[in-house]
Amino acid sequence: MKTVFFDLDGTVLHSAPGIIQSVTHTIRQLGHAFDRHAGIEQALSDQPAEG
């Protein structure tokens, strides 16, 4: 039996930095400017936005 395990919510390990780096790289490779701190960490979090 082969199993693939995804932990995108960070329960087992903090995966947000790798996801953010991948998204940032992809968007920049497509020729778009992208600020890696432009809310993507909040989008990956289960915490409600402040403000």
PyMOL CGO cylinders between C-alpha atoms (Angstrom):
from pymol import cmd
from pymol.cgo import CYLINDER

trace = [
    CYLINDER, 0.00, 0.00, 0.00, 1.31, 3.44, -0.95, 0.3, 1, 1, 1, 1, 1, 1,
    CYLINDER, 1.31, 3.44, -0.95, 0.15, 6.53, 0.88, 0.3, 1, 1, 1, 1, 1, 1,
    CYLINDER, 0.15, 6.53, 0.88, 0.48, 10.20, 0.05, 0.3, 1, 1, 1, 1, 1, 1,
    CYLINDER, 0.48, 10.20, 0.05, 0.09, 12.53, 3.00, 0.3, 1, 1, 1, 1, 1, 1,
    CYLINDER, 0.09, 12.53, 3.00, -0.56, 16.27, 2.68, 0.3, 1, 1, 1, 1, 1, 1,
    CYLINDER, -0.56, 16.27, 2.68, -0.23, 18.56, 5.68, 0.3, 1, 1, 1, 1, 1, 1,
    CYLINDER, -0.23, 18.56, 5.68, -1.10, 21.97, 4.25, 0.3, 1, 1, 1, 1, 1, 1,
    CYLINDER, -1.10, 21.97, 4.25, -2.56, 23.30, 7.49, 0.3, 1, 1, 1, 1, 1, 1,
    CYLINDER, -2.56, 23.30, 7.49, 0.65, 22.85, 9.48, 0.3, 1, 1, 1, 1, 1, 1,
    CYLINDER, 0.65, 22.85, 9.48, -0.63, 20.23, 11.93, 0.3, 1, 1, 1, 1, 1, 1,
    CYLINDER, -0.63, 20.23, 11.93, 2.40, 17.97, 11.57, 0.3, 1, 1, 1, 1, 1, 1,
    CYLINDER, 2.40, 17.97, 11.57, 4.96, 20.51, 10.38, 0.3, 1, 1, 1, 1, 1, 1,
    CYLINDER, 4.96, 20.51, 10.38, 5.01, 24.21, 9.59, 0.3, 1, 1, 1, 1, 1, 1,
    CYLINDER, 5.01, 24.21, 9.59, 4.64, 24.06, 5.80, 0.3, 1, 1, 1, 1, 1, 1,
    CYLINDER, 4.64, 24.06, 5.80, 3.73, 27.72, 5.15, 0.3, 1, 1, 1, 1, 1, 1,
    CYLINDER, 3.73, 27.72, 5.15, 7.31, 28.93, 4.43, 0.3, 1, 1, 1, 1, 1, 1,
    CYLINDER, 7.31, 28.93, 4.43, 7.79, 26.36, 1.65, 0.3, 1, 1, 1, 1, 1, 1,
    CYLINDER, 7.79, 26.36, 1.65, 4.38, 27.07, 0.15, 0.3, 1, 1, 1, 1, 1, 1,
    CYLINDER, 4.38, 27.07, 0.15, 5.02, 30.83, 0.25, 0.3, 1, 1, 1, 1, 1, 1,
    CYLINDER, 5.02, 30.83, 0.25, 8.41, 30.38, -1.40, 0.3, 1, 1, 1, 1, 1, 1,
    CYLINDER, 8.41, 30.38, -1.40, 6.90, 28.21, -4.16, 0.3, 1, 1, 1, 1, 1, 1,
    CYLINDER, 6.90, 28.21, -4.16, 4.07, 30.65, -4.86, 0.3, 1, 1, 1, 1, 1, 1,
    CYLINDER, 4.07, 30.65, -4.86, 6.46, 33.62, -4.86, 0.3, 1, 1, 1, 1, 1, 1,
    CYLINDER, 6.46, 33.62, -4.86, 8.84, 31.88, -7.27, 0.3, 1, 1, 1, 1, 1, 1,
    CYLINDER, 8.84, 31.88, -7.27, 6.04, 30.82, -9.63, 0.3, 1, 1, 1, 1, 1, 1,
    CYLINDER, 6.04, 30.82, -9.63, 4.44, 34.27, -9.79, 0.3, 1, 1, 1, 1, 1, 1,
    CYLINDER, 4.44, 34.27, -9.79, 7.81, 35.95, -10.40, 0.3, 1, 1, 1, 1, 1, 1,
    CYLINDER, 7.81, 35.95, -10.40, 8.69, 33.42, -13.10, 0.3, 1, 1, 1, 1, 1, 1,
    CYLINDER, 8.69, 33.42, -13.10, 5.45, 34.39, -14.84, 0.3, 1, 1, 1, 1, 1, 1,
    CYLINDER, 5.45, 34.39, -14.84, 6.74, 37.97, -14.93, 0.3, 1, 1, 1, 1, 1, 1,
    CYLINDER, 6.74, 37.97, -14.93, 4.62, 39.47, -12.17, 0.3, 1, 1, 1, 1, 1, 1,
    CYLINDER, 4.62, 39.47, -12.17, 5.81, 41.49, -9.21, 0.3, 1, 1, 1, 1, 1, 1,
    CYLINDER, 5.81, 41.49, -9.21, 4.92, 39.79, -5.94, 0.3, 1, 1, 1, 1, 1, 1,
    CYLINDER, 4.92, 39.79, -5.94, 5.48, 40.76, -2.34, 0.3, 1, 1, 1, 1, 1, 1,
    CYLINDER, 5.48, 40.76, -2.34, 5.76, 37.51, -0.41, 0.3, 1, 1, 1, 1, 1, 1,
    CYLINDER, 5.76, 37.51, -0.41, 4.22, 39.20, 2.62, 0.3, 1, 1, 1, 1, 1, 1,
    CYLINDER, 4.22, 39.20, 2.62, 1.14, 40.41, 0.73, 0.3, 1, 1, 1, 1, 1, 1,
    CYLINDER, 1.14, 40.41, 0.73, -1.33, 38.45, 2.80, 0.3, 1, 1, 1, 1, 1, 1,
    CYLINDER, -1.33, 38.45, 2.80, -0.47, 34.94, 1.65, 0.3, 1, 1, 1, 1, 1, 1,
    CYLINDER, -0.47, 34.94, 1.65, 0.55, 33.88, 5.15, 0.3, 1, 1, 1, 1, 1, 1,
    CYLINDER, 0.55, 33.88, 5.15, -2.89, 34.92, 6.39, 0.3, 1, 1, 1, 1, 1, 1,
    CYLINDER, -2.89, 34.92, 6.39, -4.50, 32.98, 3.55, 0.3, 1, 1, 1, 1, 1, 1,
    CYLINDER, -4.50, 32.98, 3.55, -2.64, 29.83, 4.66, 0.3, 1, 1, 1, 1, 1, 1,
    CYLINDER, -2.64, 29.83, 4.66, -3.51, 30.37, 8.30, 0.3, 1, 1, 1, 1, 1, 1,
    CYLINDER, -3.51, 30.37, 8.30, -6.61, 29.24, 10.11, 0.3, 1, 1, 1, 1, 1, 1,
    CYLINDER, -6.61, 29.24, 10.11, -6.60, 32.48, 12.11, 0.3, 1, 1, 1, 1, 1, 1,
    CYLINDER, -6.60, 32.48, 12.11, -9.09, 35.22, 11.18, 0.3, 1, 1, 1, 1, 1, 1,
    CYLINDER, -9.09, 35.22, 11.18, -7.70, 38.41, 9.68, 0.3, 1, 1, 1, 1, 1, 1,
    CYLINDER, -7.70, 38.41, 9.68, -7.14, 41.26, 12.11, 0.3, 1, 1, 1, 1, 1, 1,
    CYLINDER, -7.14, 41.26, 12.11, -8.63, 44.68, 11.58, 0.3, 1, 1, 1, 1, 1, 1,
]
cmd.load_cgo(trace, "trace")
